[in-house]
Amino acid sequence: DNHPFVVEAFAKQFEWNFRYPGPDGVLGRTDFRKIDPMNNPLGIDFDDPASKDDFVSKELHLPDNVPVEMRLRSQDVIHDAYLPQFRMQLYAQPGMDNAFRFTPIFTTEEMRAKTANDKFDYELACNQLCGAGHFNMRRIVKVDDDKELKQWISTNKPAIDSYKPAAAAQQASLK
């Protein structure tokens, strides 16, 4: 199976959010004009059928031994997605869609055993000084086995359910 696990990392001062495709396996469109800080912070285009099952999380979970395609977007300034343990780094720039691919080969638990460090965590950090709150732009990355990843995914609900006011407003604007 050569299809990568797709996740979008969305950067803004001073946080990361991650968008995952739902059961259809396709990330829906986004539009910066649809960004609403309270109701649609990632600018998801809910008119796109592929967006209806996407979900958003502050947590970054990745599969073990599956190619990952991480797509990057920035709302405001240049950020830099740096994953030191995977030796991956790429800018997230406003108005530009960037992406990179890599394959995690050890789960977080396997790395804890391998390093004899039960506190080991993979990490994502912004490696571009992006403002006064730059130090907040870090996330723990969890590399899960298939069962753990499916369990975690099942605990998330589609973003459209969280962002209903924005979706309703988008629908009303079309009338």
VONUTOR-335968 format. One record per residue (C-alpha): x, y, z; chain; residue in one letter. Coordinates in Angstrom, 1 decimal, padded with zeros to 4 digits, m for minus. Layout:
<recs>
@px->X; py->Y; pz->Z; mol->A; type->A
...
</recs>
This chain:
<recs>
@px->000.0; py->000.0; pz->000.0; mol->A; type->D
@px->001.8; py->003.1; pz->m001.2; mol->A; type->N
@px->m000.8; py->005.6; pz->000.0; mol->A; type->H
@px->000.7; py->007.9; pz->002.6; mol->A; type->P
@px->m001.0; py->008.8; pz->005.9; mol->A; type->F
@px->m001.8; py->012.4; pz->005.3; mol->A; type->V
@px->m001.9; py->015.1; pz->008.1; mol->A; type->V
@px->m001.9; py->018.8; pz->007.8; mol->A; type->E
@px->000.1; py->020.9; pz->010.3; mol->A; type->A
@px->m001.4; py->024.4; pz->010.5; mol->A; type->F
@px->000.8; py->027.0; pz->012.2; mol->A; type->A
@px->m000.2; py->030.3; pz->013.6; mol->A; type->K
@px->001.2; py->032.5; pz->016.3; mol->A; type->Q
@px->001.7; py->030.7; pz->018.7; mol->A; type->F
@px->000.3; py->027.2; pz->018.2; mol->A; type->E
@px->000.1; py->024.2; pz->016.0; mol->A; type->W
@px->m003.2; py->022.5; pz->014.9; mol->A; type->N
@px->m003.4; py->019.3; pz->013.0; mol->A; type->F
@px->m006.1; py->018.3; pz->010.5; mol->A; type->R
@px->m006.6; py->014.7; pz->009.5; mol->A; type->Y
@px->m008.8; py->013.2; pz->006.8; mol->A; type->P
@px->m011.8; py->011.3; pz->007.9; mol->A; type->G
@px->m012.9; py->007.9; pz->006.6; mol->A; type->P
@px->m012.8; py->009.1; pz->003.0; mol->A; type->D
@px->m009.0; py->009.5; pz->003.4; mol->A; type->G
@px->m009.0; py->012.9; pz->001.6; mol->A; type->V
@px->m008.4; py->016.2; pz->003.2; mol->A; type->L
@px->m010.9; py->018.7; pz->002.0; mol->A; type->G
@px->m010.2; py->022.2; pz->000.6; mol->A; type->R
@px->m009.3; py->025.2; pz->002.8; mol->A; type->T
@px->m009.7; py->028.9; pz->002.0; mol->A; type->D
@px->m007.9; py->031.6; pz->004.1; mol->A; type->F
@px->m011.0; py->033.8; pz->003.5; mol->A; type->R
@px->m013.0; py->031.3; pz->005.6; mol->A; type->K
@px->m010.7; py->031.6; pz->008.6; mol->A; type->I
@px->m012.8; py->032.6; pz->011.7; mol->A; type->D
@px->m010.8; py->032.5; pz->014.9; mol->A; type->P
@px->m013.7; py->031.2; pz->017.0; mol->A; type->M
@px->m015.7; py->029.1; pz->014.5; mol->A; type->N
@px->m013.3; py->027.9; pz->011.8; mol->A; type->N
@px->m009.7; py->028.6; pz->012.8; mol->A; type->P
@px->m008.2; py->026.6; pz->009.9; mol->A; type->L
@px->m010.4; py->028.0; pz->007.2; mol->A; type->G
@px->m011.9; py->024.6; pz->006.2; mol->A; type->I
@px->m014.2; py->024.9; pz->003.2; mol->A; type->D
@px->m017.2; py->022.9; pz->004.4; mol->A; type->F
@px->m018.8; py->023.2; pz->001.0; mol->A; type->D
@px->m016.2; py->020.6; pz->m000.2; mol->A; type->D
@px->m017.7; py->017.1; pz->000.5; mol->A; type->P
@px->m014.2; py->015.9; pz->001.3; mol->A; type->A
@px->m014.1; py->018.4; pz->004.3; mol->A; type->S
@px->m017.2; py->017.1; pz->006.0; mol->A; type->K
@px->m015.3; py->014.2; pz->007.8; mol->A; type->D
@px->m012.0; py->015.9; pz->008.4; mol->A; type->D
@px->m011.1; py->016.3; pz->012.1; mol->A; type->F
@px->m008.8; py->018.7; pz->013.9; mol->A; type->V
@px->m006.6; py->018.1; pz->016.9; mol->A; type->S
@px->m003.9; py->019.8; pz->018.9; mol->A; type->K
@px->m002.3; py->016.3; pz->019.1; mol->A; type->E
@px->000.0; py->014.9; pz->016.4; mol->A; type->L
@px->m000.4; py->011.2; pz->016.1; mol->A; type->H
@px->001.5; py->009.3; pz->013.3; mol->A; type->L
@px->001.5; py->005.7; pz->012.2; mol->A; type->P
@px->004.4; py->003.3; pz->012.6; mol->A; type->D
@px->005.9; py->001.9; pz->009.4; mol->A; type->N
@px->003.6; py->003.8; pz->007.1; mol->A; type->V
@px->004.8; py->006.7; pz->004.9; mol->A; type->P
@px->003.5; py->010.0; pz->006.2; mol->A; type->V
@px->002.8; py->013.1; pz->004.1; mol->A; type->E
@px->002.8; py->016.1; pz->006.3; mol->A; type->M
@px->001.3; py->019.2; pz->004.6; mol->A; type->R
@px->002.1; py->022.6; pz->006.0; mol->A; type->L
@px->000.2; py->025.9; pz->006.1; mol->A; type->R
@px->000.7; py->029.1; pz->008.0; mol->A; type->S
@px->m001.9; py->031.7; pz->008.8; mol->A; type->Q
@px->000.4; py->034.6; pz->009.7; mol->A; type->D
@px->004.2; py->034.5; pz->009.5; mol->A; type->V
@px->006.9; py->032.1; pz->008.5; mol->A; type->I
@px->007.0; py->029.1; pz->010.8; mol->A; type->H
@px->009.3; py->026.0; pz->010.5; mol->A; type->D
@px->008.1; py->022.5; pz->011.2; mol->A; type->A
@px->011.1; py->020.8; pz->012.7; mol->A; type->Y
@px->010.9; py->017.1; pz->013.6; mol->A; type->L
@px->014.4; py->016.4; pz->015.0; mol->A; type->P
@px->014.1; py->012.7; pz->015.6; mol->A; type->Q
@px->013.0; py->012.2; pz->012.0; mol->A; type->F
@px->015.6; py->014.6; pz->010.6; mol->A; type->R
@px->012.8; py->016.5; pz->008.8; mol->A; type->M
@px->012.3; py->020.3; pz->008.6; mol->A; type->Q
@px->010.3; py->022.5; pz->006.3; mol->A; type->L
@px->008.9; py->026.0; pz->006.3; mol->A; type->Y
@px->005.3; py->026.8; pz->006.7; mol->A; type->A
@px->004.7; py->030.0; pz->004.8; mol->A; type->Q
@px->001.6; py->032.1; pz->004.5; mol->A; type->P
@px->000.0; py->031.7; pz->001.1; mol->A; type->G
@px->002.1; py->028.6; pz->000.3; mol->A; type->M
@px->001.3; py->024.9; pz->000.6; mol->A; type->D
@px->004.4; py->022.9; pz->001.4; mol->A; type->N
@px->004.7; py->019.2; pz->002.2; mol->A; type->A
@px->007.2; py->016.5; pz->003.0; mol->A; type->F
@px->007.2; py->012.8; pz->003.4; mol->A; type->R
@px->008.9; py->010.5; pz->005.9; mol->A; type->F
@px->008.3; py->007.1; pz->007.5; mol->A; type->T
@px->008.4; py->006.7; pz->011.3; mol->A; type->P
@px->010.0; py->003.3; pz->012.0; mol->A; type->I
@px->009.6; py->003.0; pz->015.7; mol->A; type->F
@px->006.6; py->003.7; pz->017.9; mol->A; type->T
@px->007.0; py->006.0; pz->020.8; mol->A; type->T
@px->006.9; py->002.9; pz->023.1; mol->A; type->E
@px->009.6; py->001.1; pz->021.1; mol->A; type->E
@px->011.8; py->004.2; pz->021.2; mol->A; type->M
@px->011.3; py->004.4; pz->025.0; mol->A; type->R
@px->012.6; py->000.8; pz->025.3; mol->A; type->A
@px->015.4; py->001.4; pz->022.7; mol->A; type->K
@px->016.7; py->004.5; pz->024.5; mol->A; type->T
@px->016.1; py->003.1; pz->028.0; mol->A; type->A
@px->014.2; py->006.3; pz->028.7; mol->A; type->N
@px->010.6; py->005.9; pz->029.7; mol->A; type->D
@px->010.1; py->009.7; pz->029.3; mol->A; type->K
@px->011.3; py->009.8; pz->025.6; mol->A; type->F
@px->008.9; py->011.7; pz->023.3; mol->A; type->D
@px->009.2; py->012.6; pz->019.7; mol->A; type->Y
@px->008.7; py->016.3; pz->019.2; mol->A; type->E
@px->007.6; py->018.9; pz->016.7; mol->A; type->L
@px->009.0; py->022.4; pz->017.2; mol->A; type->A
@px->008.9; py->025.6; pz->015.3; mol->A; type->C
@px->012.5; py->026.3; pz->014.3; mol->A; type->N
@px->011.9; py->029.8; pz->013.0; mol->A; type->Q
@px->011.8; py->032.7; pz->015.5; mol->A; type->L
@px->008.1; py->033.7; pz->014.9; mol->A; type->C
@px->007.5; py->036.2; pz->017.7; mol->A; type->G
@px->007.4; py->036.6; pz->021.4; mol->A; type->A
@px->005.4; py->033.4; pz->022.0; mol->A; type->G
@px->007.7; py->031.3; pz->019.8; mol->A; type->H
@px->008.6; py->029.0; pz->022.8; mol->A; type->F
@px->005.0; py->027.8; pz->022.8; mol->A; type->N
@px->005.2; py->026.3; pz->019.3; mol->A; type->M
@px->006.1; py->022.8; pz->020.4; mol->A; type->R
@px->004.1; py->019.6; pz->020.4; mol->A; type->R
@px->004.7; py->016.0; pz->021.5; mol->A; type->I
@px->004.5; py->013.6; pz->018.5; mol->A; type->V
@px->003.0; py->010.2; pz->019.3; mol->A; type->K
@px->003.9; py->007.4; pz->016.9; mol->A; type->V
@px->001.3; py->004.7; pz->017.4; mol->A; type->D
@px->001.0; py->001.1; pz->016.3; mol->A; type->D
@px->m002.1; py->000.4; pz->014.1; mol->A; type->D
@px->m004.4; py->m000.5; pz->017.0; mol->A; type->K
@px->m003.4; py->002.6; pz->019.0; mol->A; type->E
@px->m003.8; py->004.9; pz->016.1; mol->A; type->L
@px->m007.3; py->003.6; pz->015.1; mol->A; type->K
@px->m008.4; py->003.9; pz->018.8; mol->A; type->Q
@px->m007.2; py->007.5; pz->019.0; mol->A; type->W
@px->m008.8; py->008.4; pz->015.6; mol->A; type->I
@px->m012.1; py->006.9; pz->016.9; mol->A; type->S
@px->m012.1; py->009.4; pz->019.8; mol->A; type->T
@px->m012.2; py->012.4; pz->017.4; mol->A; type->N
@px->m015.3; py->014.0; pz->015.8; mol->A; type->K
@px->m015.5; py->015.8; pz->012.4; mol->A; type->P
@px->m014.5; py->019.4; pz->012.6; mol->A; type->A
@px->m017.8; py->020.4; pz->011.0; mol->A; type->I
@px->m019.5; py->019.3; pz->014.2; mol->A; type->D
@px->m017.3; py->021.6; pz->016.3; mol->A; type->S
@px->m017.5; py->024.4; pz->013.8; mol->A; type->Y
@px->m021.2; py->024.3; pz->013.0; mol->A; type->K
@px->m021.7; py->028.1; pz->013.4; mol->A; type->P
@px->m019.1; py->028.7; pz->010.7; mol->A; type->A
@px->m020.5; py->026.0; pz->008.5; mol->A; type->A
@px->m024.0; py->027.5; pz->008.9; mol->A; type->A
@px->m022.7; py->031.0; pz->008.1; mol->A; type->A
@px->m021.0; py->029.7; pz->005.0; mol->A; type->Q
@px->m024.2; py->028.1; pz->003.8; mol->A; type->Q
@px->m026.2; py->031.3; pz->004.6; mol->A; type->A
@px->m023.8; py->033.4; pz->002.6; mol->A; type->S
@px->m024.4; py->031.2; pz->m000.5; mol->A; type->L
@px->m028.2; py->032.0; pz->m000.5; mol->A; type->K
</recs>
